[in-house]
Amino acid sequence: MLFVIGALNACKTTQPTAQENGNLTEVTPVAPLSPAAPIKEEKVVPDWVAKKGPYNPSFSTAFDLLHTQLKVSFDWEKQRMSGDAVLTLQPHFYTQNEVILDAKNFDIHKIELTDKKQNVLQSLDYSYDSLQITIALDKDYTRKDIFGLHISYTAKPNERQTSGSEAITSDKGLYFINPLGDEIGKPQQIWTQGETSANSCWFPTFDHPNVKMKQDIFMTVQDKYVTLSNGRLVSEKKNSDGTRTDHWKQEQPHSVYLTMMAVGDYAVVKDEWRGKEVSYYVEPEYEKYARTIFGNTPEMLEFFSNKFQYEYPWDKYSQIIIRDFVSGAMENTSASTFMEAVQVDDREKLDQDWDFIVAHELFHHWFGDLVTTESWANLPLNESWANYSEYLWREYKHGKDEADFALQSELESYLTESEIKQEPLIRYYYKNKEDMFDSHSYAKGGYTLNLLRNTIGDEAFFEAAALYLKNNAFKAAEIAHLRIAFEEVTGQDLNWFFDQWFMKAGHPDILVMEKYNGNTLELTLQQRQDPEYTPIYRIPTKVQFVWKDGKKEERKIVLDKEQQSFSFMLDMKPDLVIFDPDHIIPGVISHTKSTEAYLIQAKYAENVMHRVEALDNLGNSIIADPSLVNELNTYLKDPFWGIRETAAGLFEGYQGTGDLTETKNILKNLVVNDPNSSVRANALSTLSTISEDFIPIAKQAMNDSSYMVVATALYSVSEIEGPSIVPTLEKFEDAKNPNIVFVSSMIYGQFGTKGKLDWYDQKLAEMNDQFRQYMFRTMIGYIMHLETDEEKKQATDIVLKYATNSGASTETKVAAYQAISPVLEDESINKRISEALSKEKDQKVIESLKQQGY
């Protein structure tokens, strides 16, 4: 599962340059005044300390679920599913005389006992509380017995109280998208989402991650639709009533939550890998872009299969784009689902390459599908590995700098979250299993695996991971299984590593201080985290000494105390000391350095994030030290795009006395010629704040292949030229790209451009629900400028069209009503809005508007 985390501003691992205090480079605090008498203060528990819930064990398996057969058909109008299930069961160990199945809000028609061949033997008594079915068996069954349960039922996913989380916004399980065909700009689809325990909303089962089964699904749909499920398509049978029954067979056992179905109008583009089908399901108008989106999949299959010495184990691999998805993507076995934002054309991919999410879901087919967390408490066994697969793919495909540059955002994501909560990665005491889907399980977990790799070495890391897969294939696992595999390969006791990083909360906060006397450098390290809540870490790491001529020396150390000092005999004083030169410690590192040291670090550091750190600190000094301008210009020409982008941002809004002539020339060249669209856009954005003659280059950029660059150019020019930009802007009115549309909306709103309501209506119709809410937020500025009653009426018509549309989300409805708020003083408009709100069934819409003073 991949959920999209919003943009986060995280703690930096660097601090501004401090003045040197002799040879001891540190921040010296002012000594506090001593009180007349000691005052005992009550210790305040930080808000981020883990809030312990009840113990959450793995599910106890009374039965092995050997096989599930489902025959399903759909009622689009009622948004119900008719189901016929046959579950083949065998007592796991102990003798059993009843079966308790998860089944949420079904109409149960009958339950029957069957033999191994699905012959009905007798009806069975049962009780049902809308969440679980308790079935009384006809006798005691031992672990040598195999029997079947035939259950006829109707699933009603829309007729139950649902919930959700930040990561997975709904637990409805089965979703009918635009079921009546009356939702604007949206195709009709059906799809499922099982994680964490929502598949029991559409078939009866043991809905727990450590339950694995084989399955056959027979889906009866209108013949015009395409279907997708786990495993291989065995047959397609056309029926006399215009429907078709597709038989999908999953022959290898997998976890219940990974079962999926999808139905809709799709183009299917097929590739092949080692004789297996690799297919891409996209909306018909995106058929020619299917390989743009998913085309690297065969190469990923080869890379991961070789890297982990375990060939992709499933019958096929399909990827499908679905509308209104409740998360980012989901690794259903052999049939991953993706949010519609992933569906891009060639030009859009210049600005947003979704390979990381493609890699993430594919990699789950080893870590998550082949070997599955035995309980949600052990979720990092799935998600930390999938998160780290993004690093591995980038490292392989684009190089280590690319991988490390992206990895920094994972650290920042976790550190931001750590300000409000700090939990162990493996959490048996969570309050809600959905809380496991956070930046701890994903970002910190992935970063921790990178630390483990660098601690034991590449060969040991990948061999141990391969052993873990081999030992636990088609089974459920817990963190101990991973540790044991790594210990078996390395021959080392790794409890110390797994205990502090996986089983304990928090992260190290390390202060680095250096002092040079004679030919000895003394390095003092303090672990400043509160030991009452966070361990004092054992961290094997390195220290690198660098001289201004590029000479380097490296020493290994082990940090394992709250404070400790290390002495190094050196021939001469180094010009730079880098603690953790590989940049692998998941924590905060504070090490103040001089400007001269940062200049050397920017030039010679081997890890790209140490170079970025140096540039950021130098950027803070360019006003005080104008001579740095020429030094920083060098990095505008760096081979790695992330360094060029970082350097470009340092000059934004520069108001110092340094000569920017060369800087501007380089930035102009970047705008026109840089191969990376993000660099081009950032260079243009910076130019707009420091160059009085940036308009010609900005107008040239309006012809750029990147929508992001074009949008940046349009907005930047509008800030200078004002309403005269409108004729140029109108040339882009047919564009559907959100970057262009949102910038156009902002500009039209800012200047109150006449006659654009039809354009707003058209763009809203072309957008998906998520983008509509953003569009309404930009539209409020335009509505504020409306003057005539006719314009205000038309704006109200547009708002109500989408606010009352059956497929609109809570957020889009709220944004729509907010957009019309500037004209609510009009009595007739106020009455229409009030009438619409009186019929609104979503109480969250009403509550949200009330909170905002609506």
N, C-alpha and C positions, 0 to 999 in steps of 0.2 A: 504494500500500500504506500502510495506517495501522496501526501497532502501538501498543499502549497502554503508555505508560511509567508506572511506579509513582510514587507520591508522592515527590517529591525535595525535600530541604532545600538550597537553593542559597545561594551567597554573596550577601550584600546589597550593593547599590551605595551604601549609606549607612553612616555610622558614628555612634556616640553623640556628643552635643554635647560639644565640648571648650571649655575656658576660652580666652578671647581673650588673645593675647600682644601687647599694644599694639594696633596696627591690623592686624597680620599674623595672620590667622586660620589657624593651622596647628597640627599636633601637633609639638612640639619635642622631639626625642629627647635623652636624656641622653648626653653625650659619653663614649665609652669611654676607659678608661685606656690610655695608650700603652704598648706592650710595650717591654721593654728592647732587644730586637732583633727585626727583622721575621721572622715565621714564615711560610714558604711553605706554603700549604695546597693539597692536591690538590682540584681542582674536582669536586664531586659532581654527576652528571647527574641532574636531577629525574626522578622516576618517570613524570611525565606526558609526557615528551618522546616524539615520534612514533617508534615502532619500525618501521623500514623493512623491508618484505618484498621479494619479487621484483617486477620490473616486470610490470604486467598490461595488455597491449595489448588493443585491440578485436579481435574475431574476424575472421580473414581469410576473406572470402567467395569460395570457389572456385566456388560455384554460387549462382544466384538461385533461391530457392524460390518459384515462381510460384503454386503452388496445392497444398493438401492436402485430400484427401477421406478421411474416416474413416467406417467403418461399425462400430459397436460394440454389444455386448450384455454383460450382466453375470451373473456367477455369485455370488449373495449368500453362499451357504454357504462356498465356497472363497475368497471375496473376490478374485476374478480377473475380468479383462475380456477377452473375445474381440475382437480387432481386425483390421480389414482396411483397410489404408492404401494410397492411391495418391498419390505425390508427383510433381508435375510440375516438372522441373528444366531449367535452362539455364546452361551455363558462364558465369560472370560476365565473364571476359575471356580467360583463358588456356585452352588446350586441355586437356581432362581425360580420364582413362581409368579413374578409380575414384571412388567416392563413400564418404565416411565419415560415418555418421549416429550421433547420440546415441540410445541405446536401452538403458534400464537394467533388467536382470533380466527379459528377455523369454524366452519359448519361441518361437523363430522356426520357422515351419512351411514357408514358401517365400518366395523373392524372385524376381520376374519383371520383365523389361523390357517396357514397353508403349509404344504410340505415343500421339499427342496425343489420340486418341479412346478411350484406355484399352484398346485391343485388345492382348492378350498376344502378344508376339513370340517370347520365349524365356525360359528359366530362366537365372539368373545365379549364378555362384559367389560365395561370401562367406565371411568369417571373423568370429567374434563372441567378444568377451572379457567379456561380461555388461554392459559399459558402452557400447561402440561397435560398430557393424557396419561392416566394410570390404567394400564391394561392388565386384567387378571388372566393369567395363563390357565390352561386346562389341567396342568399338572406341574410337578417339579421337573425342571430341566437341568441336566448336568453339563459339564464342559465338553462332553462328548456329543451332545445333541445339537443339531442344526434345525432351525424351523423358520418359517416366514410369517410376517404380518401383512395382511392386505388391508389398506386403509383408503376408503373413498371419502373425499372431502372437497370443500370449497374454501379457497384462500381469499381473504378480504383485507388486503394490506391497507387500504385507505379508511378502514372502519375501525381502527384501533388507535389508542393513544400512543403517539410515537415520541421519541426523544432523539437527541443527537449530541454532537460535540464539535469543537473547533475543527478537529481533523476529519471526522465523518459526520456530516451535518444532519443525517437522518438514519434511522434504523428500521425503515419500513420494509426493507428486503426486496420487494417486488415493486417496480415502478412502471406506470403507464404514462408515456410522454405524449401530450396532445391527443388524448384518447378519442375525442370527438372530432378532431380535425379543425377546430375553430380557433386555435391559438396562432397568433400572427407570427409568421416567419419561422415556424418550427415544424419539422417533420414528425410523423407518428412513429413512435418506437416503444418497445418494451425491453427492459433490462433488469438485471438483479444485482444486488450488492450484499455479500454475505458477511464480511468482516464487520464487527466481531461475532455477533450471534444473531444475525438477522435472516439467515436462510431458513430458519424455522418459522418464518413468516409465510413461506410458500411451500414447504414440504416438512412432514414430521420426521424428526431425527434426534440424535444426541448432539446438540449444537455446541460443541466444545472443540478446541483446536487439537487436542490429543486423540480425537476420534477420526480414524481414517477408513475409507471405504472405496470400493469400485462402484461403477454406476452405469446405467443405461437410461437415457432420457429420450422420450418420444414427444416431440413438439408438434402440435397441429396448429397451423397458422393459415391465413389467407395466402393463396398461391403467389401473389405478387411480392411477398416479403421474403427476405433472406433471413436465415437463422444462423446462430452460432452457439456452440456449447463446448464443454471440455471434451478432449479426446478427438476421435476421428468420426467423420460423417459416414455412417454405414449404408444408409439408404434414404431415398426421397420417394414418397408414395403419394401420387395425386389422388384426391378423393372426389367423389361425384358432386359434392356440394361446393366446389370451387376452392376447397382448402387443400393443404398438403401436409403430410406427416413426415417430419425428418427424424431420423434415428441417429443419435450421437452416443458413442460408446467410449467410456473411460476405463481402460483395462488395467491401469496401475492404480494402487490405492493412493488416495490423497485426502486431505482434511476436508471436513464437511463445509467449512466456511469458504472454501475455494471453488465450490460448485457454482456454475453460472449459466445463464441463458441471456441471449439478446435476439431481438426481432426488429426488423426495419427495412427500409429501402436503402440498399448499399451497393456500391461497386466493390468488387473483390479483385484485388490485384495479387498475383501469386509469384513468389520466388521459391527457391529450393535450397536446402542445405543438407549435405550428406544424404540425399535421397528423401529427406523429410520436407513436407509442405511448410512454407513460411508465407503467410498470407496477411494482407492489409485490408481491412474493411473501412471504407471511407464513404462519405456522402457523394452521390454521383458526380456533382460538379467538381469534386476534388480528385477524381480518378487519376488524372494526369499528374497529380502531385503526391500520390501515395508513396512513391519511392523517395520523393523529397523529404517526406516526414519519417518514414520507417526504413528507408533503403539501406541503412547500415546494419540492419538486424542480422543478416547472414554472417557478416564479419564479426559482430559481437558474439554470436553463437560459437564461432570458431575460436575466438580469443578466450572466452570464459571456459570453454570445454578444455582447451589446452592448458590454460593457466592453473586450473584446479584439478587437472588430471581426471576429470569425470565428464564423459560425453553427455550432452543435453539428453535427459532421460525420457522425454515425453514424446507422444506420437506425432505431434505437429506443433507449430507455434503460430498463433493468430493474434492480431492486434486490431482492436475496434474502437472507433471514436463514437462516443454517445453524448446525447444532449442532457443538460441539467444534472450532470453527475454530482454526487454528494461528496466527492473528494477529488484528489488530483488524478489518481490512477490506481488500478488494482490488479494484482498478480494472479488472477484466477488461473488455475492450472491449464496451460496450453492455450489460454484465451484471455489475454489481458485487456482490460478496458481503460480508456483514456478520456479525460475531459475534452470538451470541444475546442478549447484554446490551443490544443496541440495540432489541430487541423489548420495548416498554413499552406500558402502557395510559395513559389520559388522566391519571390521578392520579400515576403514576410520573414522567410527563414534567414535572410541576411541579418535581421535584427534579433531573432529569437530562435536559437537552435535547441530543439527539444531532445537531443540525443541523450542527455543525462537522465531524463525520465524514462526513455526507452530502455536504456541500460539498467536502470533501477528495477523496473518491473521484470525484465528478462532475467536478471540475476537472482531474483526471488525464486526462480524455478529450481535453483539449487538450495539457497538458504531461505527457507520459508515453505516451499512446496515439496521438495524432495526430503529435506529435514525440516521439521516444523517445530516451533516452540510448543512445549507441552502445556503451557499455561500462559495467560497474558502477562503474568509477572515476569516471564522470561522473553518478552517481546523483542529485546535487542538482538536475540539470536536470529531474528528475521530482519529487523529494520536497520540495525547498525551495520550489518553486512551489506544490505542493499544500498544503504547510504554510501558505504565505502566503495562499492562497485562503480559509482560515479567517478570517484577519484581514479580508480584503476583504468577505466575506459579513457578518461582524458589523458592520463599519463601515457597510455599506449598509443592513442590516436594523435595527440597534439603535443606531447612532451611534458616533462616534469613541471616546468614553470606554469603551464596552463592548469595542471592539476593542483599545485600548491596555491595558486592565486584563487581558485574557486574554493579550496578547502578553508581558507581564511573566513569566508562567509559562514561556514558551519560553526567555527569557533565563536564568531561574533553572535550568531543566533543563540547558541547555548549560553554564552555569558550574559546576554540580555535576559534570557529566561531565568537565569540563576539569581537575578536581582529580586525575583518574586517567589521563586521556589528552588530548592536544591534537594534532589531525591537520589537514592541509589539507582543505578541503571537497572539492576534486577530488583524489582519491588514486589514483595509478597504482601505488603501492607497498604496497598492502594485503597482509596475510597471508592473509586469508580474505574473499571477497566479501561474506559475511554481515555482516562487521564494518562495512560501509558503512551499514547500517540503524541509525543511532544518532542521538543528539541533535545531532551536528554536521550531518549531512545534512538533518535535519528542522528542529530548533529554531534552530540558528545560521544555517542557510541561509535560513530564512524571515525571520529578523531582519535578515539582510544584504540581502535584497531590499527590505525596508522602508527600510533605509538608502540603497540605490541610488535608490529612488523619491524620497526626500526630498532626495537630493543633486542629481539632474538635473531634478526637477520632475514633476508628475503627467502633463502632456500628453506630454512626451518619453518617460516611462516606459511608458505604456500604448501609445503609438504604436510604440515599439521592440519591445515584447513582441508586438504584433500582427504586425509585420514578421517577427520570428523565426518565428512560426507559419506565416505565408504562405510564407516562403522554404524552410521545412523540412517542410512538410506531408507526411505519410505517409512520412517518411524518419527516419533516425537522425541524431542530432546530438551534438556535443561542445561544451565550454564556449566554444571560439573562435567557434562559430556565434552564440551568444548575445551575446558581446562585439561582434562585427562588426555585428550588427543594431542594437545600442545606439549604436555609433559612427556608423553610417550615418545614423541619425535625428538625433543630436545634433550631428554634425560635429566631435566631440571625440575625442581619443585617450583611451580609458578603460583602457588597459593597467594604469595605476597602481592603479586601483580593483580590477580583476579579479585582478591579481597578488597584492595584499596580503590581499584578503578570501577569494578562492577558491583560490588556489594555495599559500598559506602558512598555517602552523599558528599557533594562539594567538589572543590578543585584547589590546587595549590595557588597561593598568592605569594610570589617570590620577589624579594628585594635583593638586588645585586649591587654590591659595593666593591670597589677595587682600590688598592693602595700599592704603590711601587716604592720600594726602598732598596738602594744599592742595585743588585741584580736579581732581586726577588719581588715577584708580584704576589700580593696577598689578596685573595678573592674571598669576601665574606658574603654568605648567603643566608637570608632569613626567610623561613616559611611563616608568613604572617596570618594565615587563615586561623580561625578560632578552633583550637584543638578539642574544645568541648563538643563541637558538632562535625568537625572535619578532620580526617586523619592527617598526621604528619607523614608526608609521602616519602617512599623510597623511590628515587628516580635516578637510574643510571643515565648519565648524559655526558656531554662534552663541553669543553671550553675552547674557543678558538682565539688565537692571538694573530693579529694582522699588522703589518707594517706598511707605511705609505708607498713603498716600492712594489707592493703586492705579495711580499713574502708572507707565508702563513705557517703556523704551528698549531697542532691540535692535541689536547690532553683529555683523557677520560677521567671522570669523577663519578662518585655516587653520592647523591644528596639524600640524607635519611634522618636528619635532625632538625629541630626547630631553628637552630642557628649553628653554623659551622663555617670554619675558615679553611682555605686551601692555599698552600704556598707553592709557587712555581719558580724554579731557577731558570732565568732567561739571560741570554747574552746582552740584550739591550731592551729598554722599555718599549713595549709594543705601542703602536699608535691607536690601536683599537682592540677591545676585548668583546667577543660575542659569546654570550652564554646561550646554550641550546642552539648551536649553529644550524642544525637541521630543522629547527622550528617545529618541533613535534609535541611539545608539552601542552596538554589541554588545561590551560590556566592563564593567570595574569602574571606577567613578568615586568617588573619595573627596574629599569637600568638607565640612569641618566648619563648622557655623554656630551662631550663638547661638539661644537660645530665641525671642527676638524675631524673628529672621529666619525661623525655621521657622513661626511664627505667620502671618507675611505670606505665606510660600510656600503654606501650607495654604489660605489665603484666595484668593490671586490667581494661582497657577500655572495655566497653561493646559492642560498635559498632566496627566492624572489620576494618573499614577504619581509625578510630583513632589509632588502633594498627598498621596498615600499615604505617600511617603517622609517628608514633613514630619510627618504624623500619627504615624507609627511612632516618630520621634524625640521628639516631644512626649509620647507615651505613656510613654517611658522616664523622663520627668521629673516625672510627675504626683504621685509620692509626695514627692519633694523640694520640689515647687512646687505646693501644693494649689490655687492660684489658677487653674491650668490646667484644672481640672475644668469650670468654667463655659464656658471657651473650647471645650473638646472636646465639650461637650454640643451645641454648634451643629451639629457634623458628624453627629450622630445624626439630623438632619433634612435632610441634604443631598439634592438631587434624584437623585443617582446612587447606586444600591444598593451599589456597591462601596465607596464612601466610608462609607455608613451601616454596612456590615458591618465595615469596618476600625475605625471609631470604637467600635463595640460591643465589639470584642475588646480594646480598650485598657483597659477597666475590669474585665476578668476577674480575679477574685481580689484586687481592690484592697484594700489595708490601710493606706492613708494617712489623713490627717486631714481631707481635703477633704469638703465636704458633698455627699453623693450623693443627696439627696432628689429633686432635679429629674432627675438621671440615671436613677434607678430608675423614675420616672414615665414618662419618654420611652421607656425600654426596654420597659416594660409595654405601652405603646401600640404599639411596633414588633411585639411578640409577637402582638398581636391584629390589627393593621391593616396591617402592611407588605405590599405586593404581592409581595415577593420571599421565597420560602420559605427561602432561605439566610440572609437577614437575620433572619427570624423565629426560626429555629433558633439562630443565634448570639446573638441578643438574649436568648433564654431561657436558653441555656447560661451567659451572663455573669450574668444575674440570679440563677441558682442559687448563684453564688459570692459574691454581695454583698448579697443581700436575704433577711432572715429570714422574710419573708411572701410568698415567691414561689410557695408551694404552690397557692393559689387560681388564679393566672394559669397555672400549669403544668397544672392539671387542666382549665382551659378550653382550653388548647392541645391536649389529647388529642382534641379534636374537630376539629382543624385538617384542611384538605384535603391537606396535605403529610405524607407518611409520615415524612420526615426530622424534621419538627417534632414529630410524635406520638412518634417514637422518642426524641427528645431529652427530651421531657416525661416519658415513662415512666421513663427512666433517672435523670433528675434527682430525681424524686419518690422513687424507690426508695432513693436515697442518704440521704434524710431519714427516710422512713417505714418503711423496712425491709420485712420480710415482709408487712406489711399492704397492700402494693401488689399482691399476687398476685391478689385477686379482680378488681381493675381490669384487670390484665394479661390475665386469662383471657378477657376480652371481645374480645380481639384475636387469639385463637388460630386463627381461620379465615383470618387475613391471610397472603398468600403473599409479600408484599414483604420482601426481605432485611433492610432496616433494622429492621422490626418483629420479624422472626423472630430475628435475631441478638441484639437487645436483650433479647427475651424469654428466649432461651437463657442469656444472661449473668446475668439476674436469677434465673432458676430455679436456675442453678448456684451463684450466690452464697449463696442461702438454702436450698439443698437441698430445694426444694419437692417434696413427695411426689406420686407417681403421674403423672409427666410423660413416662415412657419411650414411651408410645404416641404422644404428641404429637411427640416427637423423631423417631420412626419415620415418622410422616406427613409432617413437614416435610422430612425428608431425601428422601422419595420425590418430593416436589413440586419439588425443586431440581435445577438442572443440576449438572454435575460440579464446576465451579469453586466454586460456592457451598457444595457439600457439604464441601469441604475446610475452608472457614471455619467451617461449622457444627460439624464435629468438634472444631475447636480451641476453640470455646466450650463444647462438650459435656463436655470433660474435667473441668470444675469440677463439673458435675452428677454425674458418675460417682463422683467422690471422696466424695460424701455418701451413696452407696448403702449400705444396711445389711444387707438380707436376701439370702440366697443366690438366692432367686427373682428379685429385682431385678437382681442381678449377672449371672445367666444370661440374662435378657432383654436387658440392655445388650450382652452378648457376642453374642447372636444378631443384634442390630441392626448392630453393628460389622462382623461377619463377612459379613453380607448385602451390604454395600457394599464392604468390603475385598477380597472375592473376586469381585465382579461384573466380568464381562469388559470392560465399558466404562469402568471406573474408571481415572482417570489415576494416574500415579506419586504425585503430590502428595496426591491424595485417599486413596489406600491408606495412605500414610505417616501422614497425619493421623488416619485411622480407627484404626490400630494404636496410635498415641500416646494416643488418647482412652481406650482401655481399660486403659492402663498402671497406673492407680491400683488395680486389683483383680487384678493378675497374681500377687499372693501366694496367691490361691486356686488350689490345685493343679489342679483340674479345668479352670478357665478357662485357666490357663497351658498346659495340655496341648492344649486346643483351638486356642489361638493358635499354638502351636508347630507343630501339624500343618498349619494353614493356611499358615504361612510356609514350611514344607518343600515345599509345592506351588507356591509363588510363582515364576513364570517371569521376572518383572521384577527383574533383579539390582539395579537402582537403588533399589528399595524396600528390599531387604535391606541394601545398603550404607548407605543413609541412616539406617535404624534402628540399625545397628551404631554409626555415628558418634555417635548420640545416646544411646549406652549401653543400647540396648534388649536 
